[in-house]
Every structure is written in C-alpha cells, then in structure tokens.
Amino acid sequence: MITRGRELPKGFDDSADVVVVGSGAGGAVVAALCAEAGLDVVVLEEGGYYTPQEYGRFRPSETFRRLGREAGITLVAGLGDTPMITLLQGKCVGGSSVMTGGVCFRIPDEVLRHWSRELGLCDLSSDEMAPHFEEVEERAHVETVPMEARSRSTELFVDGADKLGIPVYPMRRNTHHCKGRARCNFGCPVGAKKSVDVSYLPGAVEHGARIYADCIVEEILFHGTRATGVRGRVFAGHDGKPRHTFQVRAKVVVIAAGTIHTPVLLDKSGIGRKTSVLGNHITLHPGFRVSAIFDEPVRGWDGALQSVYSDHFTRDGITLVGLYSALNVLAAAFPGVGREHMRCVAQMPNAAIFGGMIHDEGGGQVRRSFGREPLLTYRMASEDKRRLVRGVGIVGEIAFAAGAREVMVPWFGYSSFRRVEDFRAAIASPPDASRMECVSFHPLGSARMAVNAKLGVVRTTGETWDADGLYVADGSVLPTSIGVNSQLPIMAVATKIARGLIRDWDRHSRPH
C-alpha cells in the first residue's frame, strides 16, 4: 500500500517490526528484503509519490520541481579556492534513483581492499561484497549498453579517445528495453530504467509493506539506549504544508535519508556525539563537462544518456564518461550572454558533450541550519582542483582529436576555443576554482562505518554504535570516496545490512 500524505485528512499512528526512513537506493532495498522475509515494514518518504507513467510525461523543469530536492539544485557552498557545486538529489518515492542516469559500477577492488585491510572493515572485502552485488545486479536488471544505443555524441567521444590511445568501455546500467531518449535524469519516459520504485518497492508492497509519502521524520524515539520508533509531520493539502503529526513504533529503525539528511536527523536525536566524523568528510565526486561543436549534425539526444566510460586515468583520480542530457539544461551552461550565447545555442544540433568526475578526498561538511535544508559546505583539496583541471584538459583534447571545430570549457567568463593551442594555454593557466562550473550526484560518507565508535557512526552491520536497533543504510555509511557512480554500491551495502538484520532478528524481536 502506498499512501499519499497530501490526501490524508488527519495524522496517523502505526506500528511495525521495521520502520524505514527514506525510500531511495538504500531504504527501498532494506524495505523490500525485510518485507519479503516476513517482517512487517513501514516506509516513510518525505517526497511525493508519482507513478512511472506520471513522471515519464513530466517536462525536465517539472521533474526538477516535483521529484528533486530544492527543485533539483542543492547548492554546496565552496570554501576557499573551491567551486560552488550544484548537487542533484531526489525527493520522491524511489529517491534519487528515479533521477540517476542508471549507471551501475561495483565498488572498485582497490577501494574494497583499502576498507578491509587498512581500515579493518573485513566485512567489506571483495569476496564478502560479491554476492550482494550479484543479487542487486540481477534484481535491478543491470546490463551492458549495446553499441547501437550510443548517440553520435558518444561515438565522437569514442573516436577521439581512440585516436589518443585512451581505451573506452561500454557502460552497465539498470535498464531493460531502453529506447535511448537521453532523459534518464528526469525520470525514464518509457519505463525502461529499473529505479528502485520499479525494481524493489513493488516487492515490498506485495509483501505487505506500507509506504507513506509526504511524511517528514523529525525525531527518532528511544527507550533507554534502544530505538523504538520515529515521529514527524505530514505534508497535507494542495499547498503541501505540514498539517498533521504521525508516529510509528517499531522494533528496528532504519535511517536511509541520504548522506545530507541522515546525519542531521541522527544529530538531532543525540546519535554520533562520541565521534567527530558525523556530518564530516563528505565526498562528492565533483563532475565536469565539456561541450564541443562539430561540422556535422550530432543530435546527441538520439541515444542513451550515458553509454561509455574510461577508467584509463583512475590512478590519477579521474573517470571519464560519455553523457548527454536535456537540451535546455545543456544550453544553459553554454558561454556568453545575449547574442554570443544565442550563437552557441543555435548550434545545439551539432553539439557533443563529454564529461567526467574525480575521486575526491572528502572535504564536505553538513550542519543543521535554520530551515528544513541543512547547510552543506565543501573545501576542495588542492590535488582535487588539479584533477578537475586535468580532467577538463583530457576531455577537451579528446574533442579536438574527434574533429571538433569549437570547444567550450565549463569555466565562467571563458569563450569557446577554436585552436587547440589556445585551449592548452588555458588549461596550463586555469582560473580560480570559484569560476569553475561543477556538479555532483554522489554525496557519500557523512555517517561512515568504522571499527569503533570513535572512528565512525555505525558498525559494518549498519547498526549505530550509540543505540541498539538503530541502523543506517544509505550512502552516508560508505567510509571513503569510491570514484564511481554510487547507486549500485549503496544498494549492495544496503543488501548486506538488510541480510544481517534479518539473520539477527531474534535479538531484535525479544522483549526489552
């Protein structure tokens, strides 16, 4: 059962074995696995509920307004020589998985080796995590993007990389019968993307889980040091204002509100006070894109949004990805104002877009602020800025090698480059980071796993060090940056947490 809170005439009281706060990549997985194991499950989602048929018809701007947090543009305040970063997060049943490109990477083995050997998190070794990745990949239908789904924009990216000796590989995504509409970030218009509202939540509902949309959790309830439920408010009525209160009692509470909001809720509830890591060391995988104009028609919107990548530079903390998105979003980032901007926009049919992201050091912090949305700041390490500039340089070289006649960098105040020599000179003498356009889709690490309560917020089981029966199962628990898209890693870690919770159910079900 899925209930739209906006339609409720009053608040509610409910009880369950497990209450899950958040319905995204982590929360949906835990909810489905627990419900299918026979546990009574309640899911609470702050955002609204829209069916795939509904959001598949939304315009891009409408998707941002209805499915995205802060209309799809959460601003990360850059500190020091750091760009201002825009962060895309979902706020709907299905969470950010509804608004991802569907890209599915496993956590790289070198990252898992670091976690298991150097951080002492033996439960997170490659061998331990492999069955969880396999389970998610089967259920979410992770498949390799076929060559015929590549857009001409992607083909040019591949051609340019090949001329420079840079290997490029096909992407893997959670899709089935993709039609190549390049709209994955705005809710798949044909239902091909297997976001968790399609792949996991229906199974939870089929096994009796109750999902409440438009419900914001404001407090975790405790009896002594044991979590016993949550309390919050319902956004009701046509204006969606908080009108009613609700309470859910449960034997186990699972927080999966995401890297930005999970630490705020934990802090308000007195969790994580024994460690200095709660809300700190957030990694973002800052991303960049380069636009290029070709003499030939490109029509980059005809094909999968993301279909290839290159890990050739991962030792330097850079992953390259082919990408394309909605035209109005891409055009807004073109350089110039007035007539010059319109000149660039008029060339959209001939424009190809290339991009990438960096494996950052973790300079983000989140803190409670005056309103609902917390304050998120980020201080980029000097090495990360160098990676960002080098990434733009590599992708620009690929564009010129592919035959681009004009290349546009994501730096404010810069015109396009028609000569590779001028482009190289700009890369050699980059602007302050504050003039760089930067985006992020993968915030991680604000309530990390660790071997003790001083180094982290949760155990490798996902249960908090401070309270029994209180789990965290989202991107916030990942100990470090992973350098790849985070959807599949979050789902696999959530699978591990859910399976352990179920095995340990006798402990949670005993009277306390």
C-alpha positions in Angstrom: 0.0 0.0 0.0 1.3 3.5 -0.9 -0.4 6.4 0.8 -0.1 10.0 -0.4 0.2 12.0 2.7 -1.2 15.1 0.9 -4.6 13.3 0.7 -4.8 12.3 4.4 -7.4 14.2 6.4 -5.5 13.7 9.7 -2.3 12.3 11.1 -1.7 8.6 11.9 -0.2 6.2 14.4 1.2 2.9 13.1 3.5 0.1 14.3 5.7 -2.3 12.6 8.7 -4.6 13.0 10.8 -2.3 10.9 10.3 1.4 10.1 12.5 2.7 7.2 13.1 6.4 6.8 13.7 7.1 3.1 12.7 5.2 0.0 15.8 5.6 -2.2 18.5 3.2 -3.2 19.2 2.2 0.4 15.8 2.4 2.0 13.9 0.6 -0.7 16.3 -2.3 -0.7 16.1 -2.8 3.1 12.3 -2.4 3.0 11.8 -5.0 0.2 14.2 -7.6 1.7 12.7 -7.3 5.2 9.1 -7.5 3.9 9.9 -10.5 1.8 11.5 -12.1 4.8 8.1 -11.9 6.6 8.7 -8.8 8.7 6.1 -6.0 9.0 7.5 -2.9 7.3 6.6 0.8 7.2 8.4 3.1 4.8 8.3 6.9 5.4 9.2 9.2 2.5 9.4 13.0 2.7 8.8 13.5 -1.1 5.7 12.8 -3.1 4.6 9.7 -4.9 4.3 9.6 -8.7 4.0 6.5 -10.8 6.5 5.9 -13.7 3.7 6.7 -16.1 3.2 10.1 -14.4 6.8 11.2 -14.1 7.6 9.8 -17.6 5.4 12.6 -19.0 7.0 15.5 -17.0 9.0 18.2 -18.7 12.5 18.5 -17.4 11.7 21.6 -15.4 8.6 19.8 -14.0 10.7 16.8 -13.0 13.1 19.1 -11.0 10.1 20.8 -9.2 8.2 17.6 -8.3 10.9 15.0 -7.9 14.0 16.9 -7.0 15.1 18.3 -3.6 15.2 22.1 -3.8 13.9 21.9 -7.4 16.9 19.8 -8.3 19.6 22.3 -7.4 21.0 21.9 -3.9 23.9 24.4 -3.6 27.1 23.3 -2.0 28.9 26.3 -0.6 32.6 26.3 -1.7 35.1 27.3 0.9 38.4 28.8 -0.1 39.6 28.0 -3.6 36.6 25.8 -4.3 33.9 26.0 -6.9 30.3 26.4 -5.9 28.8 22.9 -6.6 25.3 22.0 -7.6 24.0 18.8 -6.2 21.1 16.8 -7.7 19.1 14.8 -5.2 15.7 13.2 -5.5 12.8 13.8 -3.1 10.1 11.3 -4.1 9.2 7.7 -3.6 12.2 6.0 -5.1 14.5 8.8 -4.1 17.5 9.8 -6.2 17.4 6.5 -8.1 14.5 8.0 -10.1 16.8 10.8 -11.2 20.1 9.0 -11.9 21.5 8.0 -15.3 21.1 4.4 -14.3 24.9 3.8 -14.3 26.0 0.8 -12.3 29.6 0.2 -11.2 30.7 -2.1 -8.5 33.0 -0.6 -5.8 36.5 -1.0 -7.3 38.5 -3.8 -5.8 41.3 -1.4 -4.7 38.8 0.6 -2.7 37.4 -2.5 -1.0 41.0 -3.7 -0.3 41.6 -0.3 1.4 38.5 -0.7 3.5 39.0 -4.3 4.5 42.8 -4.2 5.1 43.7 -0.7 6.1 40.5 0.4 7.8 39.9 -3.1 9.3 36.4 -3.4 7.8 36.8 -7.1 6.9 33.1 -7.5 6.2 33.6 -5.2 3.2 36.2 -7.2 1.2 35.7 -8.0 -2.4 34.7 -11.6 -1.6 32.2 -10.6 1.1 30.6 -8.0 -1.2 30.4 -10.0 -4.4 27.2 -11.9 -3.6 25.4 -8.7 -2.7 26.5 -7.0 -5.9 25.3 -10.1 -7.8 21.9 -10.0 -6.1 21.3 -6.4 -6.9 22.5 -6.7 -10.5 20.0 -9.5 -11.1 17.1 -7.8 -9.5 17.7 -4.4 -11.0 18.4 -5.9 -14.4 22.0 -4.4 -14.8 23.0 -4.9 -18.4 25.7 -3.6 -20.8 24.6 -0.8 -23.0 24.7 -2.1 -26.6 26.7 -0.2 -29.3 23.5 0.6 -31.2 22.3 2.6 -28.2 25.2 5.0 -28.5 24.4 8.5 -29.7 26.6 10.3 -32.3 27.9 12.4 -29.4 29.2 9.3 -27.7 30.6 7.9 -31.0 32.6 11.1 -31.4 33.9 10.7 -27.8 35.0 7.2 -28.6 36.6 8.1 -31.9 38.6 10.9 -30.3 39.7 8.8 -27.4 40.8 6.0 -29.7 43.0 8.5 -31.7 44.7 9.4 -28.4 45.2 5.8 -27.3 42.6 6.1 -24.5 40.6 2.9 -24.1 36.8 3.3 -23.7 34.4 0.6 -22.5 30.6 0.1 -22.6 28.7 1.2 -19.6 26.5 -1.0 -17.5 23.1 0.3 -16.4 19.9 -0.9 -14.7 17.7 -0.8 -17.7 15.5 -3.1 -19.8 14.4 -2.2 -23.4 16.0 1.3 -23.3 14.8 3.4 -26.2 17.7 5.9 -26.0 15.8 9.1 -25.2 18.6 10.6 -23.1 16.3 11.6 -20.3 17.3 9.2 -17.6 18.0 12.1 -15.1 14.4 13.3 -15.4 12.5 10.0 -14.9 12.6 7.5 -17.7 9.8 8.3 -20.2 9.3 4.7 -21.3 9.8 2.9 -18.0 13.0 1.2 -19.1 15.1 2.3 -16.2 14.8 0.0 -13.2 15.0 2.5 -10.4 14.0 1.2 -7.0 10.4 2.4 -7.3 10.2 -0.2 -10.1 12.6 -2.9 -9.1 12.3 -3.1 -5.3 9.4 -1.2 -3.8 6.6 -3.2 -5.6 8.0 -6.3 -4.0 7.9 -4.7 -0.6 4.3 -3.6 -1.1 3.3 -7.1 -2.4 4.6 -8.5 0.9 2.6 -6.1 3.0 4.9 -3.1 3.4 3.1 0.3 3.9 4.7 3.3 2.2 3.7 6.8 3.3 4.7 9.6 1.0 4.8 13.3 2.0 6.0 12.4 5.6 9.0 14.1 7.1 10.6 12.3 10.1 11.8 14.8 12.7 12.6 12.7 15.7 13.9 9.2 16.5 12.2 7.7 19.6 14.1 5.8 22.2 13.6 3.7 25.3 16.9 4.0 27.1 19.6 3.2 24.5 17.2 1.3 22.2 15.5 2.9 19.2 11.7 2.3 19.3 10.3 4.3 16.5 10.0 7.8 14.8 7.8 10.8 14.9 7.2 13.6 12.4 4.7 15.6 10.3 2.6 15.0 7.2 2.7 17.5 4.3 -1.0 17.6 3.5 -3.4 19.6 1.4 -2.9 21.2 -2.0 -0.2 23.5 -0.7 1.7 20.7 0.9 2.2 22.3 4.3 2.9 20.3 7.4 -0.6 19.9 8.9 -0.7 16.7 10.8 1.6 14.6 13.0 2.4 10.9 12.8 4.2 8.3 14.9 5.4 4.9 14.0 6.6 2.4 16.7 9.0 -0.3 15.6 11.4 -2.9 16.9 14.0 -1.7 14.5 14.5 1.8 13.0 16.5 2.1 9.7 17.6 5.6 8.6 18.1 5.9 4.9 17.5 9.6 4.4 20.7 10.1 2.4 24.2 11.5 3.0 22.9 15.0 3.5 19.9 14.5 5.8 20.8 11.3 7.7 23.5 12.9 9.9 21.2 15.9 10.7 18.4 13.5 11.9 21.0 11.5 13.9 22.5 14.6 15.5 19.1 15.9 16.5 18.4 12.6 18.2 21.7 12.6 20.1 23.4 9.9 18.0 27.1 10.3 16.9 28.2 12.5 19.8 31.1 10.2 20.6 32.8 10.7 17.3 34.0 13.7 15.2 33.0 12.2 11.9 29.2 12.6 11.9 28.4 15.1 9.2 32.0 15.4 8.2 34.4 14.0 5.5 31.7 14.1 2.8 32.9 13.1 -0.7 31.0 14.4 -3.7 32.8 13.1 -6.8 32.8 16.6 -8.3 31.9 16.4 -12.0 32.7 18.4 -15.1 31.5 18.5 -18.7 33.0 19.9 -21.9 30.9 21.0 -24.9 32.2 20.7 -28.5 30.7 21.9 -31.8 31.3 19.8 -34.9 30.7 20.5 -38.6 28.4 17.5 -38.9 24.9 17.1 -37.3 25.3 15.3 -34.0 21.8 15.1 -32.5 23.2 13.9 -29.2 19.8 13.4 -27.8 19.3 10.3 -30.0 20.8 7.6 -27.8 21.4 6.5 -24.3 22.2 9.4 -21.9 25.4 7.5 -20.7 26.7 4.5 -22.6 30.6 4.5 -22.3 33.3 5.3 -19.9 37.1 5.2 -19.5 39.0 4.3 -16.4 42.3 5.0 -18.1 43.1 7.8 -15.6 41.7 6.4 -12.4 45.1 6.2 -10.9 45.1 9.9 -11.1 41.6 10.0 -9.6 39.7 10.8 -12.8 36.9 8.8 -14.5 35.7 9.8 -18.0 32.1 9.3 -19.1 30.2 10.0 -22.2 26.9 11.8 -21.4 24.1 13.9 -22.8 21.1 15.4 -21.2 18.0 17.6 -21.8 18.8 20.4 -24.3 17.6 23.2 -22.0 19.9 22.1 -19.2 22.9 21.8 -21.6 22.2 25.1 -23.3 22.1 27.0 -20.0 25.8 26.1 -19.5 26.9 27.5 -22.9 29.2 30.5 -22.6 28.4 34.1 -23.4 25.5 36.4 -22.9 22.9 37.8 -25.3 23.9 37.4 -29.0 27.0 35.3 -28.2 25.0 32.8 -26.1 22.3 32.6 -28.7 25.0 31.8 -31.3 26.1 28.8 -29.2 22.6 27.6 -28.5 21.7 27.7 -32.2 24.4 25.1 -32.8 22.9 22.6 -30.4 22.2 20.1 -33.2 25.9 20.0 -33.9 27.0 19.9 -30.2 28.5 16.9 -28.5 29.0 16.7 -24.7 31.8 14.9 -22.9 32.5 14.7 -19.2 33.9 13.1 -16.2 34.3 13.1 -12.4 37.1 13.0 -9.8 37.8 10.7 -6.9 37.9 13.4 -4.2 39.5 13.5 -0.8 36.3 14.2 1.3 36.1 17.9 2.1 32.4 18.3 2.7 30.5 19.1 5.9 26.8 19.2 6.7 25.3 21.0 9.6 21.8 21.9 10.8 20.6 25.2 9.6 17.5 27.5 10.2 15.1 25.8 7.8 14.5 22.2 6.7 17.5 22.1 4.4 20.9 21.8 6.2 24.0 23.8 5.3 26.4 21.9 3.1 29.9 23.2 2.7 32.9 21.8 0.8 36.6 22.7 0.8 38.3 21.2 -2.2 41.8 19.8 -1.7 44.5 21.3 -4.0 45.1 17.9 -5.5 41.4 17.6 -6.4 41.4 21.0 -8.1 44.4 19.8 -10.2 42.4 16.7 -11.1 39.4 18.8 -12.1 41.5 20.9 -14.4 43.3 17.9 -15.8 40.0 16.2 -16.5 38.8 19.2 -18.5 42.1 19.2 -20.4 41.8 15.5 -21.2 38.2 15.7 -22.4 39.0 18.8 -24.5 41.9 17.1 -26.2 39.5 14.2 -27.0 37.0 16.6 -28.5 39.7 18.2 -30.8 41.0 14.8 -31.7 37.5 13.8 -32.8 37.4 16.8 -35.1 35.6 19.5 -33.1 35.9 23.0 -34.6 35.0 24.7 -31.3 35.4 23.6 -27.7 33.7 25.2 -24.7 35.1 24.7 -21.2 32.9 24.8 -18.0 34.6 27.9 -16.7 32.7 31.2 -16.3 33.9 34.1 -18.4 35.7 31.9 -20.9 34.7 32.0 -24.6 35.0 28.9 -26.8 38.3 27.7 -28.2 38.8 27.1 -31.9 42.5 26.3 -31.8 43.9 23.5 -29.7 47.0 25.7 -28.8 44.7 28.3 -27.2 42.9 25.6 -25.3 46.1 24.1 -24.0 47.3 27.5 -22.8 44.1 28.0 -20.8 44.5 24.5 -19.2 48.1 25.4 -18.3 46.9 28.6 -16.6 43.4 27.8 -15.2 41.2 30.3 -13.3 40.4 30.3 -9.6 38.2 27.3 -8.7 35.4 29.8 -7.9 35.0 30.4 -11.7 34.6 26.7 -12.5 31.2 25.1 -13.1 31.0 21.9 -11.1 28.2 19.4 -10.4 27.7 16.4 -8.2 25.4 13.4 -8.0 27.1 11.1 -5.4 27.4 12.5 -1.9 28.8 9.9 0.4 30.3 9.3 3.8 28.7 11.6 6.5 27.9 8.7 8.9 30.6 6.3 8.0 31.2 2.7 9.0 34.2 2.1 11.3 35.7 -0.5 13.7 34.8 1.6 16.8 32.6 4.4 18.0 35.5 7.0 17.8 36.2 6.5 14.2 32.7 6.1 12.9 28.9 6.2 13.4 27.9 2.7 12.5 29.3 -0.8 12.6 29.8 -2.8 9.5 26.4 -4.3 10.2 24.9 -0.8 9.7 23.8 -0.7 13.4 24.8 2.5 15.2 27.5 2.4 17.9 25.3 4.5 20.2 21.9 2.8 20.1 20.6 -0.7 19.7 18.1 -1.4 16.9 19.0 1.8 15.1 20.5 1.2 11.6 21.8 3.4 8.8 21.6 2.1 5.2 22.4 4.8 2.6 25.4 6.4 1.1 26.3 8.1 4.3 27.9 4.9 5.7 30.5 4.4 2.9 33.9 5.0 4.5 35.6 6.9 1.7 35.1 8.2 -1.8 34.7 5.3 -4.3 35.4 7.2 -7.6 32.4 5.6 -9.4 28.7 6.2 -9.6 27.2 5.3 -6.2 23.8 3.7 -6.9 24.9 0.1 -7.2 27.4 0.4 -4.3 24.7 1.9 -2.0 22.2 -0.9 -3.0 24.8 -3.6 -2.4 25.8 -2.3 1.0 22.1 -1.9 1.9 21.6 -5.6 0.9 24.4 -6.6 3.2 22.9 -4.6 6.0 19.3 -6.0 5.4 20.5 -9.6 5.2 22.4 -9.2 8.5 19.4 -7.5 10.2 17.2 -10.4 9.1 19.6 -13.0 10.4 19.8 -11.2 13.7 16.1 -10.8 14.1 15.8 -12.9 17.1 17.8 -10.4 19.1 15.6 -7.5 18.0 12.3 -9.4 18.5 12.9 -10.3 22.1 11.1 -8.1 24.7 13.3 -5.3 26.1 
